[in-house]
Amino acid sequence: MSDDAVSPEEVRHVAELARVGLENDEVDQFTRQFADILEYFETLDEVPEVDREADLVNVMRPDEERDSLDSEEALRNAPETEDGYFKGPNVS
């Protein structure tokens, strides 16, 4: 797959949607990396599927009742709190 698989404009668009600022050299780097990732997915599409019956195993453990953290402990390492709650960034 060539680097044309993903254009620099598409990389800039994805970065804008993710609200990530990229310098021109970073756009070039991500353009190449995205092309490599897409090429890898194309390689995976070529791998034949194997028909076999999966061995199903219950990996869930039983619930265990434990004491929870009180509010003060839970908020102790929070970068920002307000009125006893976690405070996150505004989402537009």
CORVENLIN-V651896 format. One record per residue. N is the residue number from 1. BURIAL is # if it has 24 or more other ideal C-beta (glycine too) atoms within 12 Angstrom, else .. D_LAST is the distance of its C-alpha to the last C-alpha in Angstrom with 2 decimals. Layout:
BEGIN
((N,BURIAL,D_LAST) (N,BURIAL,D_LAST))
END
This chain:
BEGIN
((1,.,37.14) (2,.,36.61) (3,.,33.75) (4,.,33.14) (5,.,31.55) (6,#,28.21) (7,.,27.72) (8,#,26.18) (9,.,23.89) (10,.,22.61) (11,#,22.13) (12,.,20.18) (13,.,17.96) (14,.,17.37) (15,.,16.76) (16,.,14.16) (17,.,12.31) (18,.,12.77) (19,.,11.81) (20,.,15.45) (21,.,17.73) (22,.,21.17) (23,.,24.47) (24,.,26.88) (25,.,29.10) (26,.,26.27) (27,#,25.38) (28,.,29.09) (29,.,29.22) (30,#,26.32) (31,#,27.83) (32,.,31.07) (33,.,29.53) (34,#,27.62) (35,#,30.93) (36,.,32.76) (37,.,30.43) (38,.,30.85) (39,.,34.58) (40,.,34.68) (41,.,33.15) (42,.,35.78) (43,.,38.41) (44,.,37.21) (45,.,37.57) (46,.,41.22) (47,.,41.99) (48,.,44.10) (49,.,43.11) (50,.,45.53) (51,.,46.78) (52,.,47.35) (53,.,46.86) (54,.,44.35) (55,.,45.61) (56,.,43.31) (57,.,43.13) (58,.,41.36) (59,.,39.26) (60,.,37.77) (61,.,39.24) (62,.,39.99) (63,.,37.62) (64,.,38.81) (65,.,38.11) (66,.,37.35) (67,.,36.37) (68,.,32.67) (69,.,31.23) (70,.,31.03) (71,.,27.78) (72,.,29.01) (73,.,29.89) (74,.,26.65) (75,.,24.60) (76,.,27.15) (77,.,25.54) (78,.,21.87) (79,.,20.43) (80,.,18.81) (81,.,19.57) (82,.,19.32) (83,.,21.93) (84,.,23.23) (85,.,20.04) (86,.,18.15) (87,.,15.14) (88,.,12.36) (89,.,9.54) (90,.,6.43) (91,.,3.77) (92,.,0.00))
END
